Amino acid sequence: MARTTLATVVVLFVAAAWPKAAGAQTDWKADSTFSVQLFEPVPGPGNFLSVNGTQIGGDFLITGGFLAHYQYQPFVLYRCEPGTGGVGEPACELESEPMASIIEHQVVSDFLFSVSFLKLFTVGLAFPVTFWQTGNQLNVDSGTSAGELPATIAPGDLRLHLKFRLFPFMEGDKEGFGLALEPVITAPLGHLVDDIPSPEEDRTGSFLGSGNVTAMGRLVADFYHDPFHVAAQIGYRWREEAEFYSRTIGHQLVYGGAFGWWPIPELEVLVEAFGWNGFTTQLDQSPIEIDAAIKYRVWGPLVLTAGGGRGIIGMGAPVARAFLGLAYEPPRETVVENPDRDGDTYLNENDGCPDDPEDFDQFQDEDGCSDPDNDNDGVLDVYDACPMVPEDIDGYEDEDGCEDLDHDKDGIPTPADQCPEQAEDFDAFRDEDGCPDLDNDEDTLPDEADVCPDDPEDMDGFQDDDGCPDPDNDLDGVPDLTDQCPDEPETLNGTADDDGCPDRGPTLVVVTATQIEIKQQINFATDSDRIIGQRSFDILNVVAAVLRANPQIRVEIQGHTDNRGSHEHNMDLSQRRAASVRNYLIEQGIAADRMQARGYGPDVPIEDNRTARGREKNRRVEFHILSATGRDQGESMPAPPTDEGAAGTPESAPPAISEDFGF
């Protein structure tokens, strides 16, 4: 068994025990219409040797070349002697010497050509030609040599390759994962020109090809990431069966895998393994081969390939293989990394989003990422009226992208606004709650029609439509609550003035819209501010009662004189007398801030100062009701008379007051 080392035995075609050794006669078939060539280079760009990649190449990319290979003893036949048949014993014993080396040496060159279309598919042709081979033809009956194989140059089966890229679709040759489908059809040229023995001859042929058309389909997957490339393929070959002694050559499962590495752009180092299985457990019908090679781009598109390998086991797996080839194959489209893929001026290594350009909207523009929604409120900036302030999403104008802190725009923030959808009316009544107060005093009369919006109407059947309370309907100074005659004014004469009913006697005081009119004079001591006379105090007591009953009234107490004496003296005297009246009313419990005292002197006469009666009328005290601003609610004060006799002149003025009453 010196010849049958492991390296040799595993590549042998192991025949069954020869029947003539047992003296039996059996009709054997030694059909030579199959190829013992396991190594089938594939045409096209981006492939390994016999293992495909998924690269298609550019539109109308053309490649071509040849790969010549030598193989030693791919097909050797050994006799197997019958064994003892014991338990655990092999069925036969393999002889130490081969019965026949059917293919001893063989030199084949595969001529390769391909064209790529639309970056979608490649059409390729592989045409093997056997230039030299040695071996023995075999006598079918005796199993002995029938002479040397003819040393003729002969073609093998022409192979048509169609490769379709499935994924990524039309992505060119970029890095990443790829998937392709490759149908292969062969034309039986090797069989047509082979020195096929005639039926009456009992010898084998040259094993150059199949006797009929074969078809194969295989799926190819690869992954490319510079500088590495890995691929795997698996497929099914359909062919007519051929019998060779005890073996049947039929349909096959084909497979392969490869790995490539570019230490430099011009040089690829690769290794691949490939084989087929005839759907049997027989080792001789499961050949496997491993090869290694280098591909060197010597110039431009010219690639030199050199390498070798050996079979592991089975028919067609040689003891040794060597190959050398030259091909025209334009360089793989190198993926030149764009330093700024998204064109936003940020280099990829510094760009947080290298494939998404920065939008340069003055918001986080330094990260290189577009910010379609700066404030992250769900409203895109192109539609966001406030792109830097997030929408508060409270069901109010949420589509504008702006925070709505004051829905009703009344100046009161929505969180503190008790009526966020209704604007505060700012009428100085509860303006801090954010709610409009359409009826401040809640008297059912809207403020816009309410003369007294902050004081509720008392709804007593008297002037109820003006919205103002009427605490003293008859204006007699006696509140309706205690007025026994609320619609008839009290006769303010000092007699039972607190019952609110009219009685006999002169009226001392009458309340109008503008004045508290006193019907008799308040008397002072001559040229003095001292009040004298019981009647004067009675009048003032009635005035005090009116003010107590009407707390809303503010009054100006006016002092007036006639024109006798100097103007300066009369101004001072009238001021002091008005103040004296104010002080008395304060003593009666009237709040000081409800009254102001002012002396007008002789400047506002109501009668002619040239007569004694006129001067007496002009010496007076008046109570004018003021508005909220402190101005007289009535008409403006009448201007002093302008005729020469009305006020007189200091030279014609009468002597100073000497009476003990009046002014």
C-alpha positions as CSV (number, residue, x, y, z in Angstrom):
1,M,0.0,0.0,0.0
2,A,3.0,2.3,-0.5
3,R,1.1,4.1,-3.2
4,T,-2.1,4.4,-1.3
5,T,-1.1,7.1,1.1
6,L,-4.0,9.2,2.5
7,A,-3.3,11.9,0.0
8,T,-3.9,9.4,-2.8
9,V,-6.5,7.1,-1.5
10,V,-9.1,9.9,-0.8
11,V,-9.1,11.0,-4.4
12,L,-9.7,7.6,-5.9
13,F,-12.8,6.3,-7.6
14,V,-13.4,3.1,-5.6
15,A,-14.9,0.4,-7.8
16,A,-16.9,-2.5,-6.4
17,A,-15.2,-6.0,-6.2
18,W,-14.4,-7.2,-9.7
19,P,-16.8,-10.0,-10.5
20,K,-14.4,-12.1,-12.6
21,A,-12.3,-12.7,-9.5
22,A,-15.2,-14.8,-8.3
23,G,-15.5,-16.5,-11.7
24,A,-18.9,-14.9,-12.4
25,Q,-19.8,-13.2,-15.6
26,T,-21.7,-9.9,-15.4
27,D,-22.5,-7.3,-18.2
28,W,-20.9,-4.1,-17.0
29,K,-21.4,-0.6,-18.4
30,A,-18.5,1.8,-18.5
31,D,-20.3,4.9,-19.7
32,S,-17.7,7.7,-20.2
33,T,-20.3,10.5,-20.9
34,F,-19.4,12.5,-17.8
35,S,-16.6,14.9,-16.9
36,V,-14.1,14.2,-14.2
37,Q,-13.3,17.9,-14.0
38,L,-14.3,19.2,-10.5
39,F,-12.7,22.6,-11.0
40,E,-15.0,24.9,-13.1
41,P,-13.9,28.6,-13.1
42,V,-16.7,31.1,-13.3
43,P,-16.8,34.1,-15.7
44,G,-17.6,37.7,-14.6
45,P,-16.2,40.4,-12.4
46,G,-15.8,40.1,-8.6
47,N,-15.7,36.3,-8.5
48,F,-13.1,34.1,-6.8
49,L,-12.1,31.0,-8.9
50,S,-14.9,28.5,-9.1
51,V,-17.0,30.3,-6.4
52,N,-19.1,33.3,-7.3
53,G,-19.5,36.7,-5.8
54,T,-22.7,38.7,-6.3
55,Q,-21.0,41.6,-8.1
56,I,-22.5,42.5,-11.4
57,G,-20.4,45.5,-12.4
58,G,-21.3,48.6,-14.3
59,D,-23.6,48.7,-17.3
60,F,-22.1,46.9,-20.3
61,L,-19.0,45.9,-18.3
62,I,-17.0,43.4,-20.3
63,T,-14.5,40.9,-18.9
64,G,-12.5,38.1,-20.5
65,G,-9.5,35.9,-20.1
66,F,-8.3,32.4,-19.5
67,L,-7.3,30.2,-16.6
68,A,-5.1,27.2,-17.4
69,H,-4.9,24.4,-14.8
70,Y,-3.0,21.2,-14.4
71,Q,-4.3,18.2,-12.3
72,Y,-2.7,15.0,-11.3
73,Q,-4.7,11.7,-10.9
74,P,-8.2,13.0,-10.7
75,F,-9.5,9.6,-11.8
76,V,-7.9,6.3,-10.6
77,L,-9.5,2.9,-10.4
78,Y,-8.7,0.3,-7.7
79,R,-9.9,-3.3,-7.5
80,C,-11.7,-4.2,-4.3
81,E,-11.3,-8.0,-3.4
82,P,-14.3,-9.6,-1.6
83,G,-13.9,-9.8,2.1
84,T,-14.7,-12.6,4.6
85,G,-18.1,-11.1,5.3
86,G,-17.8,-11.3,9.0
87,V,-19.5,-9.1,11.4
88,G,-17.8,-5.7,11.4
89,E,-15.7,-6.7,8.4
90,P,-15.6,-4.5,5.2
91,A,-17.4,-5.9,2.2
92,C,-14.1,-5.9,0.2
93,E,-10.4,-5.1,0.6
94,L,-8.9,-2.3,-1.5
95,E,-5.9,-3.5,-3.4
96,S,-2.6,-1.7,-2.9
97,E,-2.0,-1.0,-6.5
98,P,-4.4,0.8,-8.8
99,M,-6.1,-1.3,-11.4
100,A,-6.1,1.7,-13.9
101,S,-5.1,5.4,-13.8
102,I,-7.8,6.5,-16.2
103,I,-6.8,10.2,-16.0
104,E,-3.1,10.5,-14.9
105,H,-2.2,14.0,-16.0
106,Q,-4.4,16.6,-17.5
107,V,-3.9,20.3,-18.7
108,V,-7.1,22.3,-19.3
109,S,-7.6,25.9,-20.0
110,D,-11.0,27.6,-19.4
111,F,-11.6,30.6,-21.7
112,L,-13.9,33.1,-19.9
113,F,-16.0,35.9,-21.2
114,S,-18.8,38.0,-19.6
115,V,-21.0,41.1,-20.2
116,S,-23.0,43.0,-17.6
117,F,-26.3,44.8,-18.3
118,L,-28.0,47.6,-16.5
119,K,-26.1,46.7,-13.3
120,L,-28.8,44.0,-12.9
121,F,-27.4,40.8,-14.5
122,T,-24.4,39.3,-16.2
123,V,-24.2,36.9,-19.1
124,G,-21.0,34.8,-19.1
125,L,-19.5,32.0,-21.1
126,A,-16.9,29.4,-20.0
127,F,-15.3,27.3,-22.7
128,P,-12.9,24.6,-21.4
129,V,-10.3,23.1,-23.8
130,T,-8.2,20.1,-22.9
131,F,-4.7,20.6,-24.4
132,W,-3.0,17.5,-22.9
133,Q,-3.9,14.5,-20.9
134,T,-2.5,11.0,-20.2
135,G,-4.1,7.9,-18.9
136,N,-5.4,4.5,-19.8
137,Q,-8.5,3.4,-21.6
138,L,-10.1,0.5,-19.9
139,N,-11.3,-2.8,-21.3
140,V,-14.9,-3.1,-20.1
141,D,-15.0,-6.8,-19.8
142,S,-11.6,-7.7,-18.5
143,G,-10.9,-4.5,-16.6
144,T,-7.5,-4.3,-18.1
145,S,-5.8,-1.5,-19.9
146,A,-7.1,-0.9,-23.5
147,G,-4.3,1.4,-24.4
148,E,-3.3,5.0,-23.8
149,L,-5.8,7.8,-24.0
150,P,-5.5,9.7,-27.3
151,A,-3.3,12.9,-26.9
152,T,-5.6,15.0,-29.0
153,I,-6.7,18.6,-28.2
154,A,-10.4,18.5,-27.4
155,P,-13.1,20.9,-26.1
156,G,-15.1,20.3,-23.0
157,D,-18.8,21.2,-22.4
158,L,-19.5,24.9,-23.1
159,R,-21.1,26.6,-20.0
160,L,-23.5,29.5,-20.2
161,H,-23.7,31.5,-16.9
162,L,-26.6,33.9,-16.2
163,K,-26.2,35.8,-12.9
164,F,-29.0,38.0,-11.5
165,R,-28.4,40.2,-8.5
166,L,-31.3,39.9,-6.1
167,F,-30.2,42.2,-3.2
168,P,-29.4,45.0,-3.0
169,F,-31.4,45.8,-6.2
170,M,-29.4,48.1,-8.5
171,E,-27.0,49.1,-5.7
172,G,-23.9,48.7,-7.9
173,D,-20.9,47.3,-6.0
174,K,-21.1,49.0,-2.7
175,E,-20.0,47.3,0.5
176,G,-22.3,45.1,2.4
177,F,-24.4,42.0,2.0
178,G,-25.4,40.7,-1.5
179,L,-27.6,37.9,-2.9
180,A,-27.6,36.6,-6.4
181,L,-29.2,33.8,-8.5
182,E,-27.1,32.0,-11.1
183,P,-28.6,29.5,-13.7
184,V,-25.9,27.5,-15.6
185,I,-26.6,25.6,-18.8
186,T,-24.0,23.4,-20.5
187,A,-23.8,22.3,-24.2
188,P,-22.3,18.7,-24.7
189,L,-19.4,19.7,-26.9
190,G,-17.0,17.4,-25.1
191,H,-19.1,14.4,-25.9
192,L,-19.5,15.3,-29.5
193,V,-15.8,15.4,-30.3
194,D,-14.7,12.7,-27.8
195,D,-13.2,9.5,-29.2
196,I,-16.3,7.6,-28.2
197,P,-16.0,3.8,-28.6
198,S,-18.5,2.2,-30.9
199,P,-21.0,-0.2,-29.4
200,E,-19.0,-3.2,-30.5
201,E,-15.9,-1.8,-28.9
202,D,-15.2,-2.7,-25.3
203,R,-13.2,0.3,-24.2
204,T,-13.9,3.6,-22.3
205,G,-13.7,7.1,-23.7
206,S,-11.9,10.3,-22.6
207,F,-14.4,11.6,-19.9
208,L,-14.4,15.1,-21.5
209,G,-18.1,16.0,-20.9
210,S,-21.7,14.9,-20.5
211,G,-23.7,13.1,-23.1
212,N,-26.5,15.6,-23.1
213,V,-27.4,19.1,-22.0
214,T,-27.2,19.8,-18.2
215,A,-28.8,22.5,-16.2
216,M,-27.9,24.0,-12.8
217,G,-29.3,26.7,-10.6
218,R,-27.4,28.0,-7.6
219,L,-27.9,30.7,-5.0
220,V,-25.0,32.9,-4.1
221,A,-24.5,35.1,-1.0
222,D,-21.6,37.2,-0.1
223,F,-20.4,40.0,2.1
224,Y,-17.9,42.6,1.1
225,H,-16.2,45.0,3.4
226,D,-12.9,46.4,2.3
227,P,-10.4,44.7,2.5
228,F,-12.4,41.4,3.0
229,H,-14.7,39.4,0.9
230,V,-16.5,36.2,1.8
231,A,-19.0,34.2,-0.2
232,A,-21.0,30.9,-0.3
233,Q,-23.0,29.2,-2.9
234,I,-25.3,26.2,-3.2
235,G,-27.2,24.7,-6.1
236,Y,-28.6,21.7,-7.9
237,R,-27.3,20.2,-11.2
238,W,-29.6,18.2,-13.4
239,R,-28.1,15.7,-15.8
240,E,-28.9,12.4,-17.4
241,E,-27.5,9.3,-15.6
242,A,-24.4,7.6,-16.7
243,E,-23.4,4.2,-15.3
244,F,-19.8,3.3,-14.7
245,Y,-19.5,-0.2,-13.3
246,S,-21.2,-0.2,-9.9
247,R,-21.6,3.6,-9.8
248,T,-24.3,5.8,-11.3
249,I,-23.5,9.4,-12.1
250,G,-26.7,11.5,-11.9
251,H,-28.2,14.6,-10.3
252,Q,-25.9,16.5,-8.0
253,L,-25.9,19.0,-5.1
254,V,-23.2,21.5,-5.7
255,Y,-21.7,23.8,-3.1
256,G,-18.7,26.1,-2.4
257,G,-17.3,28.8,-0.2
258,A,-14.5,31.3,-0.5
259,F,-12.6,34.0,1.4
260,G,-10.6,36.8,0.0
261,W,-8.3,39.5,1.4
262,W,-6.7,42.6,-0.2
263,P,-3.5,43.4,1.8
264,I,-3.0,46.1,-0.9
265,P,-5.4,47.3,-3.5
266,E,-3.6,45.5,-6.3
267,L,-3.3,42.1,-4.6
268,E,-6.0,39.7,-3.5
269,V,-5.2,36.5,-1.5
270,L,-8.0,34.0,-1.6
271,V,-8.9,30.5,-0.6
272,E,-11.9,28.4,-1.6
273,A,-13.4,25.0,-1.1
274,F,-16.0,23.4,-3.4
275,G,-17.5,20.0,-4.3
276,W,-20.6,18.1,-5.1
277,N,-22.6,15.2,-3.7
278,G,-24.4,12.6,-5.8
279,F,-27.2,12.2,-3.2
280,T,-25.5,9.0,-1.8
281,T,-23.3,8.1,1.1
282,Q,-20.6,6.8,-1.2
283,L,-17.5,8.9,-0.5
284,D,-16.3,8.6,-4.1
285,Q,-19.5,10.5,-5.2
286,S,-18.8,13.4,-2.7
287,P,-15.6,15.0,-4.1
288,I,-14.2,18.0,-2.3
289,E,-11.3,20.3,-3.3
290,I,-9.5,23.1,-1.6
291,D,-7.5,25.7,-3.5
292,A,-5.6,28.9,-2.7
293,A,-4.5,31.6,-5.1
294,I,-3.4,35.1,-5.5
295,K,-4.7,37.7,-8.0
296,Y,-2.4,40.5,-8.9
297,R,-3.5,43.5,-10.9
298,V,-0.3,43.9,-13.0
299,W,-1.6,46.9,-15.0
300,G,-4.9,48.7,-15.2
301,P,-7.5,46.0,-16.0
302,L,-5.1,43.1,-16.4
303,V,-5.2,40.6,-13.6
304,L,-2.7,37.7,-13.2
305,T,-4.0,34.7,-11.3
306,A,-1.8,31.9,-9.8
307,G,-2.3,29.2,-7.3
308,G,-2.9,25.6,-6.5
309,G,-4.6,23.1,-4.3
310,R,-5.7,19.5,-4.0
311,G,-8.7,17.3,-3.6
312,I,-9.7,15.7,-0.4
313,I,-11.8,12.8,-1.5
314,G,-13.9,11.4,-4.4
315,M,-14.0,11.1,-8.1
316,G,-12.6,14.2,-9.9
317,A,-10.7,15.4,-6.8
318,P,-7.0,15.4,-7.9
319,V,-4.0,14.6,-5.9
320,A,-2.6,18.0,-6.9
321,R,-3.7,21.0,-8.9
322,A,-1.9,24.1,-10.2
323,F,-3.2,26.9,-12.2
324,L,-2.2,30.2,-13.9
325,G,-4.3,32.7,-15.7
326,L,-4.6,36.2,-17.2
327,A,-7.8,38.2,-17.4
328,Y,-9.1,41.5,-18.5
329,E,-11.2,42.7,-15.6
330,P,-11.7,46.4,-14.9
331,P,-11.1,47.3,-11.2
332,R,-13.9,46.9,-8.8
333,E,-15.7,50.2,-8.3
334,T,-13.9,51.4,-5.2
335,V,-16.3,53.0,-2.8
336,V,-14.7,56.4,-2.2
337,E,-15.9,57.7,1.1
338,N,-17.3,61.1,0.7
339,P,-15.9,63.1,3.6
340,D,-19.2,64.9,3.9
341,R,-22.0,62.7,2.6
342,D,-24.9,65.0,3.5
343,G,-23.1,68.1,2.2
344,D,-23.7,70.2,5.4
345,T,-20.0,71.2,5.7
346,Y,-19.5,68.9,8.7
347,L,-17.1,66.0,8.0
348,N,-18.6,62.6,8.5
349,E,-16.4,61.8,11.6
350,N,-17.6,65.0,13.3
351,D,-21.2,64.8,12.1
352,G,-23.8,63.3,14.4
353,C,-25.9,62.5,11.4
354,P,-23.6,62.1,8.4
355,D,-26.4,61.2,6.1
356,D,-28.9,63.8,7.3
357,P,-27.8,67.4,6.6
358,E,-27.9,70.0,9.3
359,D,-30.7,72.5,8.8
360,F,-28.8,75.6,10.2
361,D,-31.7,77.2,12.0
362,Q,-29.6,78.5,14.9
363,F,-30.7,75.6,17.0
364,Q,-28.0,72.9,17.9
365,D,-26.4,73.6,14.5
366,E,-23.1,72.3,15.7
367,D,-24.1,68.6,15.8
368,G,-24.6,68.2,12.1
369,C,-28.2,66.8,12.5
370,S,-31.3,68.4,11.1
371,D,-33.7,69.5,13.8
372,P,-37.2,69.4,12.2
373,D,-38.8,70.1,15.5
374,N,-36.6,72.3,17.6
375,D,-38.8,72.4,20.7
376,N,-40.0,68.8,20.4
377,D,-43.6,69.7,20.7
378,G,-44.8,67.5,17.8
379,V,-45.3,70.5,15.5
380,L,-42.7,70.7,12.7
381,D,-40.7,73.9,12.6
382,V,-42.0,74.7,9.1
383,Y,-45.5,74.9,10.6
384,D,-44.5,76.1,14.1
385,A,-45.1,79.8,14.7
386,C,-42.9,79.4,17.9
387,P,-40.2,76.9,16.9
388,M,-38.1,77.5,20.0
389,V,-41.0,77.4,22.5
390,P,-42.9,74.1,22.9
391,E,-46.7,74.0,22.4
392,D,-48.4,73.3,25.7
393,I,-50.9,70.9,24.1
394,D,-54.0,71.9,26.2
395,G,-56.6,71.7,23.5
396,Y,-56.4,75.4,22.6
397,E,-54.8,76.4,19.3
398,D,-52.4,73.4,19.6
399,E,-51.7,73.4,15.9
400,D,-49.8,76.7,15.9
401,G,-46.9,75.3,18.0
402,C,-47.0,78.2,20.4
403,E,-47.4,78.0,24.2
404,D,-50.7,79.5,25.1
405,L,-50.2,80.8,28.6
406,D,-53.2,83.2,28.4
407,H,-56.0,81.7,26.3
408,D,-58.3,84.7,26.6
409,K,-55.5,87.2,26.4
410,D,-56.7,89.1,29.5
411,G,-53.2,89.3,31.1
412,I,-53.9,86.6,33.7
413,P,-52.0,83.4,33.1
414,T,-54.2,80.4,32.2
415,P,-53.0,78.3,35.2
416,A,-54.3,81.0,37.6
417,D,-57.3,82.0,35.4
418,Q,-60.5,80.6,36.7
419,C,-62.1,81.4,33.3
420,P,-59.3,80.7,30.9
421,E,-61.5,80.9,27.8
422,Q,-63.3,84.2,28.9
423,A,-61.5,87.4,29.2
424,E,-61.6,89.4,32.5
425,D,-63.5,92.7,32.1
426,F,-61.2,94.7,34.3
427,D,-63.9,96.8,35.9
428,A,-62.1,97.1,39.3
429,F,-64.3,94.3,40.6
430,R,-62.6,90.9,41.3
431,D,-60.2,91.5,38.4
432,E,-57.7,89.0,39.8
433,D,-59.8,85.9,39.1
434,G,-59.7,86.2,35.3
435,C,-63.4,85.9,35.0
436,P,-65.6,88.6,33.4
437,D,-68.0,90.0,36.0
438,L,-71.0,91.0,33.9
439,D,-73.1,91.8,36.9
440,N,-70.7,92.9,39.7
441,D,-73.4,93.5,42.3
442,E,-75.4,90.4,41.2
443,D,-78.6,92.3,41.1
444,T,-79.5,90.7,37.7
445,L,-78.9,94.0,35.9
446,P,-75.9,93.8,33.5
447,D,-73.2,96.2,34.4
448,E,-73.4,97.9,31.0
449,A,-77.0,98.9,31.9
450,D,-76.4,99.3,35.6
451,V,-76.0,102.9,36.9
452,C,-74.5,101.5,40.1
453,P,-72.7,98.3,38.9
454,D,-71.1,97.7,42.3
455,D,-74.2,98.4,44.5
456,P,-77.0,96.0,44.0
457,E,-80.5,97.2,43.3
458,D,-82.8,96.8,46.3
459,M,-85.7,95.7,44.2
460,D,-88.3,97.4,46.2
461,G,-90.5,98.5,43.3
462,F,-89.0,102.0,43.3
463,Q,-86.8,102.8,40.3
464,D,-85.6,99.2,40.1
465,D,-84.5,99.5,36.5
466,D,-81.5,101.7,37.1
467,G,-79.5,99.2,39.1
468,C,-79.0,101.5,42.1
469,P,-80.2,100.8,45.6
470,D,-82.7,103.3,46.9
471,P,-82.2,103.3,50.6
472,D,-84.3,106.4,50.9
473,N,-87.0,106.5,48.2
474,D,-88.5,109.8,49.2
475,L,-85.1,111.4,49.9
476,D,-86.1,112.7,53.3
477,G,-83.0,111.4,55.1
478,V,-84.9,108.6,56.8
479,P,-83.8,105.2,55.5
480,D,-86.6,103.1,54.0
481,L,-86.0,100.4,56.6
482,T,-87.1,102.8,59.4
483,D,-89.2,105.1,57.3
484,Q,-92.9,104.7,58.1
485,C,-93.8,106.6,55.0
486,P,-91.0,105.6,52.5
487,D,-92.7,107.2,49.5
488,E,-93.6,110.5,51.3
489,P,-90.8,112.7,52.4
490,E,-90.4,113.7,56.0
491,T,-90.9,117.3,56.8
492,L,-87.5,118.1,58.2
493,N,-88.5,120.7,60.7
494,G,-87.1,119.3,64.0
495,T,-90.5,117.7,64.9
496,A,-90.6,113.9,64.8
497,D,-88.1,113.9,62.0
498,D,-87.1,110.3,62.6
499,D,-90.4,108.7,61.6
500,G,-90.1,109.6,57.9
501,C,-93.6,110.9,57.6
502,P,-94.6,114.5,56.7
503,D,-96.0,116.6,59.6
504,R,-96.9,120.2,60.3
505,G,-94.4,123.0,60.5
506,P,-91.9,124.6,58.2
507,T,-89.4,122.4,56.4
508,L,-85.8,123.1,57.5
509,V,-83.9,120.9,55.0
510,V,-84.6,119.5,51.5
511,V,-82.4,116.9,49.8
512,T,-82.0,117.2,46.1
513,A,-79.7,115.5,43.7
514,T,-77.1,118.2,44.0
515,Q,-77.6,119.8,47.5
516,I,-78.8,119.4,50.9
517,E,-80.8,122.6,50.9
518,I,-81.4,124.4,54.2
519,K,-84.5,126.6,54.2
520,Q,-83.4,128.9,57.0
521,Q,-80.1,130.5,57.7
522,I,-77.4,129.3,60.1
523,N,-76.5,132.2,62.3
524,F,-73.1,133.2,63.5
525,A,-71.9,135.8,66.0
526,T,-71.0,139.1,64.4
527,D,-67.7,138.9,62.5
528,S,-67.2,135.4,64.1
529,D,-67.3,131.7,63.2
530,R,-69.2,130.9,66.4
531,I,-72.6,129.3,65.7
532,I,-75.5,130.9,67.6
533,G,-79.2,130.2,68.0
534,Q,-81.1,127.0,68.7
535,R,-82.6,127.1,65.2
536,S,-79.1,127.0,63.7
537,F,-78.3,123.8,65.7
538,D,-81.7,122.3,64.8
539,I,-80.9,122.8,61.1
540,L,-77.4,121.3,61.5
541,N,-78.9,118.3,63.4
542,V,-81.2,117.7,60.6
543,V,-78.3,117.9,58.1
544,A,-76.4,115.4,60.3
545,A,-79.4,113.1,60.2
546,V,-79.5,113.2,56.4
547,L,-75.8,112.4,56.2
548,R,-76.1,109.5,58.6
549,A,-79.0,108.1,56.6
550,N,-77.1,108.4,53.3
551,P,-73.6,107.2,53.9
552,Q,-72.8,107.4,50.2
553,I,-73.1,111.2,50.2
554,R,-70.0,113.4,50.4
555,V,-70.5,117.1,50.7
556,E,-68.7,120.4,50.3
557,I,-69.7,122.9,53.0
558,Q,-69.5,126.3,51.4
559,G,-69.3,129.6,53.3
560,H,-70.4,132.8,51.6
561,T,-70.4,136.5,52.7
562,D,-71.6,139.8,51.3
563,N,-69.2,142.4,49.9
564,R,-68.8,144.6,52.9
565,G,-65.3,144.8,54.3
566,S,-62.1,143.8,52.6
567,H,-62.1,140.8,50.2
568,E,-59.3,139.1,52.2
569,H,-61.2,139.4,55.4
570,N,-64.3,138.0,53.9
571,M,-62.5,135.0,52.4
572,D,-61.0,134.2,55.7
573,L,-64.3,134.6,57.6
574,S,-66.2,132.4,55.1
575,Q,-63.6,129.7,55.4
576,R,-63.6,129.7,59.2
577,R,-67.4,129.6,59.3
578,A,-67.5,126.6,56.8
579,A,-64.9,124.8,59.0
580,S,-67.0,125.6,62.1
581,V,-70.0,123.9,60.6
582,R,-67.9,120.9,59.5
583,N,-66.5,120.5,63.0
584,Y,-70.0,120.5,64.5
585,L,-71.1,117.8,62.1
586,I,-68.0,115.8,63.0
587,E,-69.1,116.0,66.6
588,Q,-72.4,114.6,65.6
589,G,-70.7,111.5,64.2
590,I,-70.3,112.3,60.6
591,A,-66.9,111.0,59.2
592,A,-64.5,113.9,58.5
593,D,-63.5,112.4,55.1
594,R,-67.1,112.8,53.9
595,M,-67.0,116.6,54.2
596,Q,-64.7,119.4,53.0
597,A,-65.0,123.0,54.0
598,R,-64.4,125.9,51.7
599,G,-64.9,129.7,51.9
600,Y,-65.9,131.6,48.9
601,G,-66.2,135.1,50.5
602,P,-68.2,137.5,48.5
603,D,-67.3,135.9,45.1
604,V,-70.5,134.0,44.6
605,P,-73.5,136.2,45.4
606,I,-77.0,135.1,44.8
607,E,-78.6,138.5,45.3
608,D,-77.8,142.1,44.8
609,N,-75.3,143.3,47.4
610,R,-76.6,146.9,47.0
611,T,-79.6,146.1,49.1
612,A,-79.8,145.0,52.7
613,R,-82.1,142.1,51.7
614,G,-79.7,141.1,49.0
615,R,-76.7,141.2,51.4
616,E,-78.6,139.1,53.9
617,K,-79.3,136.4,51.3
618,N,-75.7,136.4,50.2
619,R,-74.5,135.7,53.8
620,R,-75.2,131.9,53.8
621,V,-73.9,128.3,54.3
622,E,-74.6,125.7,51.5
623,F,-74.2,121.9,51.4
624,H,-73.3,120.7,47.9
625,I,-73.3,117.0,47.2
626,L,-70.0,115.9,45.6
627,S,-69.4,113.1,43.0
628,A,-66.7,110.4,43.4
629,T,-64.1,112.9,42.1
630,G,-65.0,115.5,44.7
631,R,-66.6,117.8,42.1
632,D,-70.0,119.3,42.6
633,Q,-72.6,117.0,41.1
634,G,-74.7,119.9,40.0
635,E,-74.0,122.7,37.6
636,S,-70.9,124.7,38.1
637,M,-71.0,127.6,40.5
638,P,-72.5,130.7,39.1
639,A,-70.0,133.3,38.4
640,P,-70.1,136.5,40.4
641,P,-72.4,139.3,38.9
642,T,-70.4,141.4,36.5
643,D,-72.7,144.5,36.5
644,E,-71.3,147.3,38.5
645,G,-74.1,147.4,41.1
646,A,-74.2,143.7,41.8
647,A,-71.2,143.4,44.1
648,G,-70.4,147.1,44.6
649,T,-66.9,148.4,45.2
650,P,-64.9,148.5,48.4
651,E,-65.4,152.3,48.4
652,S,-69.2,152.0,48.2
653,A,-69.5,148.9,50.4
654,P,-71.7,149.1,53.5
655,P,-70.3,149.1,56.9
656,A,-69.2,145.8,58.6
657,I,-71.7,143.3,59.9
658,S,-73.1,144.3,63.3
659,E,-76.1,142.0,63.6
660,D,-76.1,139.0,66.0
661,F,-77.5,136.5,63.3
662,G,-76.9,135.9,59.6
663,F,-73.6,136.7,58.0
